[in-house]
Amino acid sequence: MNDLSESVWADILGHLRTHHPSIARGWFSQLRPGPLANGVVTIIAANAAQLSYLHEHCVRPFVEASQAATGRLVSVAFEAANGETLESAGYSPAIPGDDAPSLRLNGDYVFENFVVGPCNRMAHATCMAVSQSPGTTYNPLFIHGAAGLGKTHLLHAVCHRILDHAPGTRIVFLSCETFVNHFIEAVERGALNNFRYRYRHADVLMIDDVQFLSGRDRTQEEFFHTFNTLYQLHRQIVLSADAPPSDIPQLEERLVSRFKWGLVTRIDPPCLETRLAIINKKMRILGIDLPQEVAQYVASHFTANARELEGAINRLHSTAALESRPIDMELSRAVLGGEENTVRRQVRIQDIMGLVTERFDVKLSDLQGRRRSRSIALPRQVCMYLARRHTPHSLEEIGGFFGGRDHTTVLHAVKLIGRLRQQDTTFRQRVDEMEESLRKTN
């Protein structure tokens, strides 16, 4: 166990203010660094109000800053100095109603971190306009494009900017799948009044992946009336989907018509210049130097979307840190595959699970269950290791696929498998074969 030095702590705060100015607050100077133990940096808040803000907005930025300052793959834990918890302080969701969810925004998804190019300039400009004057221009705003192009990033950025200008704004932001599930639960429990209060009293309603309404007649009926209520009250509505309104199958014509009332804008795949800008932005955020030939290599081989590019950089960064190697062309080819200039399908965690269940002869339910025997724990840890290297998911997201395990468990698995690969030649060959299989199938 080691305490962070004053210089390292100063570097962490400096990194946050430089790379994440939107989440940095003056009271950060009141925070105190705790011990660095078992790969976890503890940061102590003065009270539950600070603790709430840190948990909701600052986990990833602090992890990134701590890794940049320490040069190690670490995670972060927040604690209150007086032992106060969020529950004891009486924090509750901003919008009343039965089981109303609190607004959880990604602190990295702000306008300052969004790379603008010809592919997304219109969508970015309209989102900026909406954030400055919600409910008056471009209402509703409908953004469409393929996965990984930045739709969700822009929606989060709008929320951040609105709350910066008007902290009391009641924003409801969720996926369409969650909206559908809430509606089904409300019908089953006879709680439609609570459901309607939750959504029809919002100042801003944002629904991600609205194509999920397809074929759901009763939910479409409910959403139609929710839309009308908010629109008549001049409340801002922002929707995203993978296709324009008229191309969403089994979507009622009256909804298609209303979705076109404001502005429909598209995000396209990034061009080479935009891809290079995305890579350079990610490098600055991570605090790493990437040779220009490596940046060109990544930009040429990962052409589909920003998420794919960021996933490639994350894999290079984590592999270089785990194996104490420089990021060069040799490492890039080893980690990211051959030199074929092809559009690659992004590896999914489901692909990794399927491969591991086959190679280790275990059941999927065991990988996602609570059993801790070595015969199950090792394959599960291999899954986490491969997911960290081959997908853009965060430690927290990876843990969620494996029974809701926390980020420290995933980080431990990544480091453990990295050590085993170095110590055991047979084991390394086994993992290498699985990685090669993933590259061939994507």
C-alpha positions as a Markdown table, in Angstrom:
| # | Residue | x | y | z |
|---|---|---|---|---|
| 1 | Met | 0.0 | 0.0 | 0.0 |
| 2 | Asn | 1.4 | 3.4 | -1.0 |
| 3 | Asp | 0.1 | 7.0 | -0.6 |
| 4 | Leu | 0.1 | 9.1 | -3.7 |
| 5 | Ser | 2.8 | 11.7 | -3.7 |
| 6 | Glu | 1.8 | 15.4 | -3.9 |
| 7 | Ser | 3.3 | 15.6 | -7.4 |
| 8 | Val | 1.3 | 12.7 | -8.7 |
| 9 | Trp | -1.9 | 14.1 | -7.2 |
| 10 | Ala | -1.1 | 17.4 | -8.8 |
| 11 | Asp | -0.6 | 15.7 | -12.1 |
| 12 | Ile | -4.0 | 13.9 | -11.8 |
| 13 | Leu | -5.8 | 17.2 | -11.1 |
| 14 | Gly | -3.9 | 18.9 | -13.9 |
| 15 | His | -4.8 | 16.2 | -16.4 |
| 16 | Leu | -8.5 | 16.6 | -15.4 |
| 17 | Arg | -8.5 | 20.3 | -15.9 |
| 18 | Thr | -6.7 | 20.1 | -19.2 |
| 19 | His | -8.5 | 17.2 | -20.8 |
| 20 | His | -11.9 | 17.2 | -19.0 |
| 21 | Pro | -12.6 | 20.9 | -18.3 |
| 22 | Ser | -16.4 | 20.3 | -18.4 |
| 23 | Ile | -16.4 | 18.1 | -15.3 |
| 24 | Ala | -13.6 | 19.8 | -13.3 |
| 25 | Arg | -14.9 | 21.9 | -10.4 |
| 26 | Gly | -13.2 | 24.4 | -8.1 |
| 27 | Trp | -13.9 | 22.2 | -5.0 |
| 28 | Phe | -11.6 | 19.5 | -6.5 |
| 29 | Ser | -8.9 | 21.2 | -4.5 |
| 30 | Gln | -10.7 | 20.0 | -1.4 |
| 31 | Leu | -10.4 | 16.3 | -2.5 |
| 32 | Arg | -7.6 | 14.3 | -0.8 |
| 33 | Pro | -5.8 | 11.3 | -2.3 |
| 34 | Gly | -6.0 | 8.2 | -0.3 |
| 35 | Pro | -3.8 | 5.1 | -0.6 |
| 36 | Leu | -2.9 | 3.3 | -3.8 |
| 37 | Ala | -3.4 | -0.4 | -3.0 |
| 38 | Asn | -4.1 | -3.4 | -5.2 |
| 39 | Gly | -4.3 | -1.3 | -8.3 |
| 40 | Val | -7.0 | 1.0 | -6.9 |
| 41 | Val | -6.5 | 4.7 | -6.2 |
| 42 | Thr | -8.7 | 6.0 | -3.4 |
| 43 | Ile | -9.9 | 9.6 | -3.6 |
| 44 | Ile | -11.6 | 11.1 | -0.5 |
| 45 | Ala | -14.4 | 13.6 | -0.9 |
| 46 | Ala | -15.4 | 16.1 | 1.8 |
| 47 | Asn | -19.1 | 15.2 | 1.9 |
| 48 | Ala | -21.8 | 13.2 | 0.2 |
| 49 | Ala | -22.6 | 16.0 | -2.3 |
| 50 | Gln | -19.1 | 15.9 | -3.7 |
| 51 | Leu | -19.3 | 12.1 | -3.6 |
| 52 | Ser | -22.5 | 12.0 | -5.6 |
| 53 | Tyr | -21.0 | 14.2 | -8.3 |
| 54 | Leu | -17.8 | 12.2 | -8.5 |
| 55 | His | -19.8 | 8.9 | -8.9 |
| 56 | Glu | -22.1 | 10.3 | -11.5 |
| 57 | His | -19.7 | 12.3 | -13.7 |
| 58 | Cys | -16.1 | 11.5 | -12.9 |
| 59 | Val | -15.3 | 7.8 | -12.8 |
| 60 | Arg | -13.8 | 7.4 | -16.2 |
| 61 | Pro | -12.0 | 10.8 | -16.3 |
| 62 | Phe | -10.3 | 10.1 | -12.9 |
| 63 | Val | -9.3 | 6.6 | -14.0 |
| 64 | Glu | -7.8 | 8.0 | -17.2 |
| 65 | Ala | -6.0 | 10.8 | -15.3 |
| 66 | Ser | -4.7 | 8.4 | -12.6 |
| 67 | Gln | -3.4 | 6.0 | -15.3 |
| 68 | Ala | -1.7 | 8.9 | -17.1 |
| 69 | Ala | -0.1 | 10.3 | -13.9 |
| 70 | Thr | 1.0 | 6.9 | -12.4 |
| 71 | Gly | 1.9 | 5.1 | -15.7 |
| 72 | Arg | 0.0 | 2.1 | -14.4 |
| 73 | Leu | -3.3 | 0.4 | -15.2 |
| 74 | Val | -5.2 | 1.5 | -12.1 |
| 75 | Ser | -8.9 | 2.0 | -11.2 |
| 76 | Val | -10.4 | 4.5 | -8.8 |
| 77 | Ala | -12.6 | 4.4 | -5.7 |
| 78 | Phe | -14.4 | 7.4 | -4.2 |
| 79 | Glu | -15.0 | 7.7 | -0.5 |
| 80 | Ala | -16.5 | 10.4 | 1.8 |
| 81 | Ala | -14.2 | 11.6 | 4.6 |
| 82 | Asn | -17.0 | 11.7 | 7.2 |
| 83 | Gly | -18.4 | 8.3 | 6.3 |
| 84 | Glu | -21.6 | 9.9 | 4.9 |
| 85 | Thr | -23.2 | 7.8 | 2.1 |
| 86 | Leu | -25.4 | 8.9 | -0.8 |
| 87 | Glu | -28.4 | 7.3 | 0.8 |
| 88 | Ser | -27.9 | 8.9 | 4.2 |
| 89 | Ala | -27.6 | 12.3 | 2.6 |
| 90 | Gly | -31.1 | 11.9 | 1.0 |
| 91 | Tyr | -30.2 | 12.0 | -2.7 |
| 92 | Ser | -33.0 | 11.0 | -5.0 |
| 93 | Pro | -34.0 | 11.2 | -8.6 |
| 94 | Ala | -34.7 | 14.7 | -10.1 |
| 95 | Ile | -38.1 | 13.7 | -11.5 |
| 96 | Pro | -40.7 | 12.2 | -9.1 |
| 97 | Gly | -42.5 | 9.0 | -9.9 |
| 98 | Asp | -42.4 | 5.3 | -9.2 |
| 99 | Asp | -38.8 | 4.0 | -9.6 |
| 100 | Ala | -37.8 | 7.1 | -11.6 |
| 101 | Pro | -34.2 | 6.7 | -12.8 |
| 102 | Ser | -31.6 | 9.3 | -12.0 |
| 103 | Leu | -29.8 | 11.0 | -14.9 |
| 104 | Arg | -26.4 | 9.3 | -15.5 |
| 105 | Leu | -24.2 | 11.0 | -18.0 |
| 106 | Asn | -20.8 | 10.0 | -19.4 |
| 107 | Gly | -18.3 | 12.7 | -18.3 |
| 108 | Asp | -16.3 | 12.1 | -21.5 |
| 109 | Tyr | -19.2 | 12.7 | -23.8 |
| 110 | Val | -19.0 | 16.5 | -24.0 |
| 111 | Phe | -18.8 | 18.8 | -27.0 |
| 112 | Glu | -15.2 | 19.5 | -26.3 |
| 113 | Asn | -14.3 | 15.8 | -26.9 |
| 114 | Phe | -16.3 | 15.4 | -30.1 |
| 115 | Val | -14.3 | 15.5 | -33.3 |
| 116 | Val | -16.1 | 17.4 | -36.0 |
| 117 | Gly | -15.7 | 16.6 | -39.6 |
| 118 | Pro | -17.7 | 16.6 | -42.9 |
| 119 | Cys | -19.4 | 13.4 | -41.8 |
| 120 | Asn | -21.0 | 14.9 | -38.7 |
| 121 | Arg | -20.8 | 18.7 | -39.0 |
| 122 | Met | -24.5 | 19.3 | -39.4 |
| 123 | Ala | -25.5 | 17.0 | -36.5 |
| 124 | His | -22.9 | 18.7 | -34.2 |
| 125 | Ala | -24.2 | 22.2 | -35.2 |
| 126 | Thr | -27.8 | 21.3 | -34.6 |
| 127 | Cys | -27.0 | 19.7 | -31.2 |
| 128 | Met | -25.1 | 22.8 | -30.2 |
| 129 | Ala | -28.1 | 25.0 | -31.2 |
| 130 | Val | -30.5 | 22.7 | -29.2 |
| 131 | Ser | -28.3 | 22.8 | -26.1 |
| 132 | Gln | -28.3 | 26.6 | -26.2 |
| 133 | Ser | -32.0 | 27.1 | -26.6 |
| 134 | Pro | -33.9 | 23.8 | -25.9 |
| 135 | Gly | -37.5 | 23.7 | -27.1 |
| 136 | Thr | -37.3 | 26.6 | -29.5 |
| 137 | Thr | -35.2 | 25.4 | -32.5 |
| 138 | Tyr | -35.1 | 22.0 | -34.2 |
| 139 | Asn | -37.8 | 20.4 | -32.2 |
| 140 | Pro | -37.9 | 17.5 | -32.4 |
| 141 | Leu | -34.3 | 16.8 | -33.4 |
| 142 | Phe | -33.8 | 13.4 | -35.0 |
| 143 | Ile | -30.2 | 12.1 | -35.6 |
| 144 | His | -29.6 | 8.9 | -37.5 |
| 145 | Gly | -26.6 | 6.8 | -38.5 |
| 146 | Ala | -24.9 | 3.5 | -38.0 |
| 147 | Ala | -23.6 | 2.3 | -34.6 |
| 148 | Gly | -20.5 | 3.9 | -33.3 |
| 149 | Leu | -20.6 | 7.2 | -35.2 |
| 150 | Gly | -21.3 | 9.5 | -32.2 |
| 151 | Lys | -25.0 | 9.8 | -31.9 |
| 152 | Thr | -25.0 | 8.9 | -28.2 |
| 153 | His | -22.0 | 11.1 | -27.6 |
| 154 | Leu | -23.9 | 14.1 | -29.0 |
| 155 | Leu | -27.0 | 13.3 | -26.9 |
| 156 | His | -24.9 | 13.3 | -23.7 |
| 157 | Ala | -23.1 | 16.5 | -24.8 |
| 158 | Val | -26.5 | 18.2 | -25.2 |
| 159 | Cys | -27.5 | 17.2 | -21.7 |
| 160 | His | -24.2 | 18.4 | -20.2 |
| 161 | Arg | -24.4 | 21.8 | -21.9 |
| 162 | Ile | -28.1 | 22.3 | -20.9 |
| 163 | Leu | -27.3 | 21.5 | -17.3 |
| 164 | Asp | -24.3 | 23.8 | -17.4 |
| 165 | His | -26.5 | 26.7 | -18.3 |
| 166 | Ala | -29.6 | 25.6 | -16.3 |
| 167 | Pro | -28.8 | 23.0 | -13.6 |
| 168 | Gly | -32.4 | 22.6 | -12.6 |
| 169 | Thr | -33.6 | 21.4 | -16.0 |
| 170 | Arg | -35.5 | 18.2 | -15.8 |
| 171 | Ile | -34.0 | 15.9 | -18.3 |
| 172 | Val | -35.1 | 12.3 | -19.1 |
| 173 | Phe | -32.5 | 10.5 | -21.1 |
| 174 | Leu | -32.7 | 6.8 | -21.7 |
| 175 | Ser | -32.6 | 4.1 | -24.4 |
| 176 | Cys | -35.8 | 3.2 | -26.2 |
| 177 | Glu | -35.5 | -0.3 | -24.9 |
| 178 | Thr | -35.6 | 1.0 | -21.4 |
| 179 | Phe | -38.7 | 3.1 | -22.3 |
| 180 | Val | -40.4 | 0.0 | -23.6 |
| 181 | Asn | -39.5 | -2.0 | -20.5 |
| 182 | His | -40.8 | 0.8 | -18.2 |
| 183 | Phe | -44.1 | 0.9 | -20.1 |
| 184 | Ile | -44.6 | -2.9 | -19.9 |
| 185 | Glu | -43.8 | -2.8 | -16.2 |
| 186 | Ala | -46.3 | 0.1 | -15.7 |
| 187 | Val | -49.0 | -1.8 | -17.5 |
| 188 | Glu | -48.4 | -5.0 | -15.5 |
| 189 | Arg | -48.4 | -3.1 | -12.2 |
| 190 | Gly | -51.3 | -0.8 | -12.9 |
| 191 | Ala | -48.9 | 2.2 | -12.6 |
| 192 | Leu | -49.5 | 4.1 | -15.8 |
| 193 | Asn | -50.2 | 7.4 | -14.0 |
| 194 | Asn | -46.7 | 7.2 | -12.5 |
| 195 | Phe | -45.2 | 6.3 | -15.9 |
| 196 | Arg | -46.9 | 9.2 | -17.6 |
| 197 | Tyr | -45.9 | 11.7 | -14.9 |
| 198 | Arg | -42.3 | 10.6 | -15.2 |
| 199 | Tyr | -42.1 | 11.3 | -19.0 |
| 200 | Arg | -44.6 | 14.0 | -19.6 |
| 201 | His | -43.3 | 16.4 | -16.9 |
| 202 | Ala | -39.8 | 16.5 | -18.4 |
| 203 | Asp | -38.3 | 19.7 | -19.8 |
| 204 | Val | -36.1 | 17.6 | -22.2 |
| 205 | Leu | -36.8 | 14.1 | -23.4 |
| 206 | Met | -34.0 | 12.2 | -25.1 |
| 207 | Ile | -34.6 | 8.7 | -26.5 |
| 208 | Asp | -31.6 | 6.7 | -27.9 |
| 209 | Asp | -32.1 | 4.0 | -30.5 |
| 210 | Val | -35.8 | 4.9 | -31.1 |
| 211 | Gln | -36.0 | 2.2 | -33.9 |
| 212 | Phe | -36.7 | -0.2 | -30.9 |
| 213 | Leu | -40.3 | 1.0 | -31.2 |
| 214 | Ser | -40.7 | -1.0 | -34.4 |
| 215 | Gly | -43.7 | -3.3 | -34.2 |
| 216 | Arg | -44.6 | -2.4 | -30.7 |
| 217 | Asp | -48.1 | -1.1 | -31.2 |
| 218 | Arg | -49.1 | -0.3 | -27.6 |
| 219 | Thr | -45.8 | 1.4 | -26.8 |
| 220 | Gln | -46.1 | 3.4 | -30.0 |
| 221 | Glu | -49.5 | 4.6 | -28.9 |
| 222 | Glu | -48.2 | 5.6 | -25.5 |
| 223 | Phe | -45.2 | 7.4 | -27.0 |
| 224 | Phe | -47.4 | 9.2 | -29.5 |
| 225 | His | -49.3 | 10.8 | -26.7 |
| 226 | Thr | -46.2 | 11.5 | -24.7 |
| 227 | Phe | -44.7 | 13.2 | -27.8 |
| 228 | Asn | -47.8 | 15.3 | -28.3 |
| 229 | Thr | -47.9 | 16.5 | -24.7 |
| 230 | Leu | -44.2 | 17.6 | -24.6 |
| 231 | Tyr | -44.4 | 19.2 | -28.1 |
| 232 | Gln | -47.4 | 21.2 | -27.2 |
| 233 | Leu | -45.6 | 22.4 | -24.0 |
| 234 | His | -42.6 | 23.4 | -26.1 |
| 235 | Arg | -40.4 | 20.9 | -24.4 |
| 236 | Gln | -37.3 | 19.7 | -26.3 |
| 237 | Ile | -37.4 | 16.2 | -27.8 |
| 238 | Val | -34.2 | 14.6 | -29.2 |
| 239 | Leu | -34.3 | 11.2 | -30.8 |
| 240 | Ser | -31.6 | 8.9 | -32.3 |
| 241 | Ala | -31.9 | 5.9 | -34.5 |
| 242 | Asp | -29.9 | 3.7 | -37.0 |
| 243 | Ala | -32.2 | 4.8 | -39.9 |
| 244 | Pro | -34.3 | 7.9 | -40.8 |
| 245 | Pro | -37.9 | 7.8 | -39.6 |
| 246 | Ser | -39.4 | 6.7 | -43.0 |
| 247 | Asp | -37.0 | 3.7 | -43.1 |
| 248 | Ile | -37.9 | 2.3 | -39.6 |
| 249 | Pro | -40.1 | -0.8 | -40.3 |
| 250 | Gln | -43.5 | -1.1 | -38.6 |
| 251 | Leu | -43.4 | 2.4 | -37.3 |
| 252 | Glu | -46.8 | 4.2 | -37.4 |
| 253 | Glu | -47.1 | 6.8 | -40.0 |
| 254 | Arg | -48.3 | 9.4 | -37.5 |
| 255 | Leu | -45.0 | 8.9 | -35.6 |
| 256 | Val | -43.0 | 9.1 | -38.8 |
| 257 | Ser | -44.7 | 12.4 | -39.6 |
| 258 | Arg | -44.0 | 13.9 | -36.1 |
| 259 | Phe | -40.4 | 12.8 | -36.1 |
| 260 | Lys | -40.0 | 14.9 | -39.3 |
| 261 | Trp | -41.6 | 18.0 | -37.8 |
| 262 | Gly | -38.3 | 19.5 | -36.6 |
| 263 | Leu | -35.0 | 18.5 | -38.2 |
| 264 | Val | -33.7 | 15.1 | -39.4 |
| 265 | Thr | -29.9 | 14.9 | -39.7 |
| 266 | Arg | -27.5 | 12.1 | -40.6 |
| 267 | Ile | -24.1 | 11.1 | -39.3 |
| 268 | Asp | -21.9 | 9.3 | -41.9 |
| 269 | Pro | -18.8 | 7.2 | -41.4 |
| 270 | Pro | -15.7 | 9.4 | -40.9 |
| 271 | Cys | -13.3 | 10.2 | -43.7 |
| 272 | Leu | -9.5 | 9.6 | -43.4 |
| 273 | Glu | -8.8 | 13.1 | -42.1 |
| 274 | Thr | -11.5 | 12.8 | -39.5 |
| 275 | Arg | -10.3 | 9.3 | -38.4 |
| 276 | Leu | -6.8 | 10.7 | -37.9 |
| 277 | Ala | -8.3 | 13.6 | -35.9 |
| 278 | Ile | -10.2 | 11.1 | -33.7 |
| 279 | Ile | -7.0 | 9.1 | -33.1 |
| 280 | Asn | -5.0 | 12.2 | -32.2 |
| 281 | Lys | -7.8 | 13.3 | -29.8 |
| 282 | Lys | -7.8 | 9.9 | -28.1 |
| 283 | Met | -4.0 | 10.0 | -27.8 |
| 284 | Arg | -4.1 | 13.4 | -26.0 |
| 285 | Ile | -6.8 | 12.1 | -23.7 |
| 286 | Leu | -4.8 | 9.0 | -22.8 |
| 287 | Gly | -1.6 | 11.1 | -22.5 |
| 288 | Ile | 0.4 | 8.9 | -24.9 |
| 289 | Asp | 2.6 | 9.5 | -28.0 |
| 290 | Leu | 1.7 | 7.5 | -31.1 |
| 291 | Pro | 4.1 | 7.4 | -34.0 |
| 292 | Gln | 2.5 | 8.9 | -37.1 |
| 293 | Glu | 2.9 | 5.7 | -39.1 |
| 294 | Val | 0.9 | 3.9 | -36.4 |
| 295 | Ala | -1.8 | 6.5 | -36.5 |
| 296 | Gln | -2.0 | 6.1 | -40.3 |
| 297 | Tyr | -2.0 | 2.4 | -40.0 |
| 298 | Val | -5.0 | 2.4 | -37.6 |
| 299 | Ala | -6.9 | 5.1 | -39.6 |
| 300 | Ser | -6.5 | 3.0 | -42.8 |
| 301 | His | -7.5 | -0.3 | -41.3 |
| 302 | Phe | -10.4 | 0.8 | -39.0 |
| 303 | Thr | -12.7 | 2.8 | -41.3 |
| 304 | Ala | -16.2 | 2.1 | -40.0 |
| 305 | Asn | -16.7 | 4.4 | -37.0 |
| 306 | Ala | -15.1 | 6.3 | -34.1 |
| 307 | Arg | -15.9 | 3.5 | -31.6 |
| 308 | Glu | -13.8 | 1.1 | -33.7 |
| 309 | Leu | -10.9 | 3.5 | -33.8 |
| 310 | Glu | -11.0 | 4.2 | -30.1 |
| 311 | Gly | -11.2 | 0.4 | -29.4 |
| 312 | Ala | -8.0 | -0.1 | -31.5 |
| 313 | Ile | -6.2 | 2.6 | -29.6 |
| 314 | Asn | -7.4 | 1.2 | -26.3 |
| 315 | Arg | -6.1 | -2.2 | -27.2 |
| 316 | Leu | -2.7 | -0.9 | -28.2 |
| 317 | His | -2.4 | 1.2 | -25.1 |
| 318 | Ser | -3.5 | -1.6 | -22.7 |
| 319 | Thr | -1.2 | -4.2 | -24.4 |
| 320 | Ala | 1.8 | -1.8 | -24.3 |
| 321 | Ala | 1.2 | -1.1 | -20.6 |
| 322 | Leu | 0.7 | -4.8 | -19.7 |
| 323 | Glu | 3.8 | -6.0 | -21.6 |
| 324 | Ser | 5.9 | -2.9 | -21.0 |
| 325 | Arg | 6.5 | -2.4 | -24.8 |
| 326 | Pro | 6.5 | 0.8 | -26.9 |
| 327 | Ile | 3.7 | 1.3 | -29.3 |
| 328 | Asp | 5.3 | 0.8 | -32.7 |
| 329 | Met | 4.4 | -0.9 | -36.0 |
| 330 | Glu | 5.4 | -4.3 | -34.7 |
| 331 | Leu | 3.1 | -4.2 | -31.8 |
| 332 | Ser | 0.3 | -2.6 | -33.9 |
| 333 | Arg | 0.4 | -5.5 | -36.4 |
| 334 | Ala | 0.6 | -8.1 | -33.7 |
| 335 | Val | -2.4 | -6.6 | -31.8 |
| 336 | Leu | -4.6 | -5.3 | -34.6 |
| 337 | Gly | -4.0 | -8.0 | -37.2 |
| 338 | Gly | -2.6 | -8.1 | -40.7 |
| 339 | Glu | -2.0 | -5.4 | -43.2 |
| 340 | Glu | -5.0 | -6.1 | -45.3 |
| 341 | Asn | -6.9 | -2.8 | -45.8 |
| 342 | Thr | -10.3 | -4.2 | -45.0 |
| 343 | Val | -13.3 | -3.0 | -43.1 |
| 344 | Arg | -13.4 | -5.1 | -39.9 |
| 345 | Arg | -16.5 | -6.2 | -38.0 |
| 346 | Gln | -16.1 | -5.2 | -34.4 |
| 347 | Val | -15.5 | -8.1 | -32.1 |
| 348 | Arg | -18.4 | -8.6 | -29.6 |
| 349 | Ile | -18.2 | -9.9 | -26.1 |
| 350 | Gln | -20.7 | -12.6 | -27.2 |
| 351 | Asp | -18.1 | -13.8 | -29.8 |
| 352 | Ile | -15.5 | -14.1 | -27.1 |
| 353 | Met | -17.8 | -15.9 | -24.8 |
| 354 | Gly | -18.7 | -18.4 | -27.5 |
| 355 | Leu | -15.0 | -19.0 | -28.3 |
| 356 | Val | -14.1 | -19.5 | -24.6 |
| 357 | Thr | -17.0 | -21.9 | -23.9 |
| 358 | Glu | -15.8 | -24.0 | -26.8 |
| 359 | Arg | -12.1 | -24.0 | -26.0 |
| 360 | Phe | -12.5 | -24.5 | -22.3 |
| 361 | Asp | -15.6 | -26.7 | -22.4 |
| 362 | Val | -17.6 | -24.6 | -20.0 |
| 363 | Lys | -21.2 | -23.4 | -20.1 |
| 364 | Leu | -22.1 | -19.8 | -20.8 |
| 365 | Ser | -24.2 | -19.7 | -17.6 |
| 366 | Asp | -21.0 | -20.6 | -15.6 |
| 367 | Leu | -19.1 | -17.7 | -17.1 |
| 368 | Gln | -21.9 | -15.3 | -16.1 |
| 369 | Gly | -22.6 | -17.0 | -12.8 |
| 370 | Arg | -21.1 | -16.7 | -9.3 |
| 371 | Arg | -19.0 | -20.0 | -9.2 |
| 372 | Arg | -15.4 | -19.3 | -8.3 |
| 373 | Ser | -13.7 | -22.7 | -8.8 |
| 374 | Arg | -10.5 | -22.5 | -10.9 |
| 375 | Ser | -12.1 | -24.5 | -13.7 |
| 376 | Ile | -14.7 | -21.7 | -14.1 |
| 377 | Ala | -12.7 | -18.7 | -12.9 |
| 378 | Leu | -9.8 | -19.0 | -15.3 |
| 379 | Pro | -12.0 | -19.2 | -18.5 |
| 380 | Arg | -14.0 | -16.2 | -17.1 |
| 381 | Gln | -10.8 | -14.3 | -16.6 |
| 382 | Val | -9.6 | -15.1 | -20.1 |
| 383 | Cys | -13.0 | -13.7 | -21.4 |
| 384 | Met | -12.4 | -10.5 | -19.5 |
| 385 | Tyr | -8.8 | -10.2 | -20.8 |
| 386 | Leu | -9.9 | -10.8 | -24.4 |
| 387 | Ala | -12.8 | -8.4 | -24.0 |
| 388 | Arg | -10.5 | -5.7 | -22.8 |
| 389 | Arg | -8.0 | -6.2 | -25.7 |
| 390 | His | -10.5 | -6.7 | -28.5 |
| 391 | Thr | -13.6 | -4.6 | -27.7 |
| 392 | Pro | -14.0 | -0.9 | -26.8 |
| 393 | His | -16.0 | -1.7 | -23.6 |
| 394 | Ser | -14.8 | -0.1 | -20.3 |
| 395 | Leu | -13.9 | -2.2 | -17.3 |
| 396 | Glu | -17.3 | -1.5 | -15.8 |
| 397 | Glu | -19.1 | -2.6 | -18.9 |
| 398 | Ile | -17.1 | -5.8 | -19.2 |
| 399 | Gly | -17.9 | -6.6 | -15.6 |
| 400 | Gly | -21.6 | -6.2 | -16.4 |
| 401 | Phe | -21.5 | -9.0 | -18.9 |
| 402 | Phe | -20.1 | -11.4 | -16.3 |
| 403 | Gly | -22.7 | -11.4 | -13.5 |
| 404 | Gly | -22.4 | -7.7 | -12.7 |
| 405 | Arg | -18.8 | -7.9 | -11.4 |
| 406 | Asp | -17.1 | -4.6 | -10.7 |
| 407 | His | -14.2 | -2.9 | -12.5 |
| 408 | Thr | -11.6 | -4.0 | -10.0 |
| 409 | Thr | -12.4 | -7.7 | -10.7 |
| 410 | Val | -12.0 | -7.1 | -14.4 |
| 411 | Leu | -8.7 | -5.2 | -13.9 |
| 412 | His | -7.4 | -8.1 | -11.7 |
| 413 | Ala | -8.3 | -10.6 | -14.4 |
| 414 | Val | -6.6 | -8.6 | -17.2 |
| 415 | Lys | -3.4 | -8.3 | -15.1 |
| 416 | Leu | -3.5 | -12.0 | -14.1 |
| 417 | Ile | -3.9 | -13.3 | -17.6 |
| 418 | Gly | -1.2 | -11.0 | -18.8 |
| 419 | Arg | 1.2 | -12.4 | -16.2 |
| 420 | Leu | 0.2 | -16.0 | -17.0 |
| 421 | Arg | 0.9 | -15.4 | -20.7 |
| 422 | Gln | 4.5 | -14.3 | -19.8 |
| 423 | Gln | 5.1 | -17.2 | -17.4 |
| 424 | Asp | 3.5 | -20.1 | -19.2 |
| 425 | Thr | 4.4 | -20.8 | -22.8 |
| 426 | Thr | 1.6 | -23.3 | -23.3 |
| 427 | Phe | -1.0 | -21.0 | -21.9 |
| 428 | Arg | 0.3 | -18.1 | -24.0 |
| 429 | Gln | -0.1 | -20.2 | -27.2 |
| 430 | Arg | -3.6 | -21.1 | -26.2 |
| 431 | Val | -4.6 | -17.5 | -25.7 |
| 432 | Asp | -2.8 | -16.5 | -28.9 |
| 433 | Glu | -4.7 | -19.1 | -30.9 |
| 434 | Met | -8.0 | -17.7 | -29.5 |
| 435 | Glu | -6.9 | -14.1 | -30.5 |
| 436 | Glu | -6.1 | -15.3 | -34.0 |
| 437 | Ser | -9.5 | -17.0 | -34.3 |
| 438 | Leu | -11.2 | -13.7 | -33.3 |
| 439 | Arg | -9.2 | -11.8 | -35.9 |
| 440 | Lys | -10.1 | -14.3 | -38.6 |
| 441 | Thr | -13.8 | -14.1 | -37.9 |
| 442 | Asn | -14.2 | -10.3 | -37.6 |
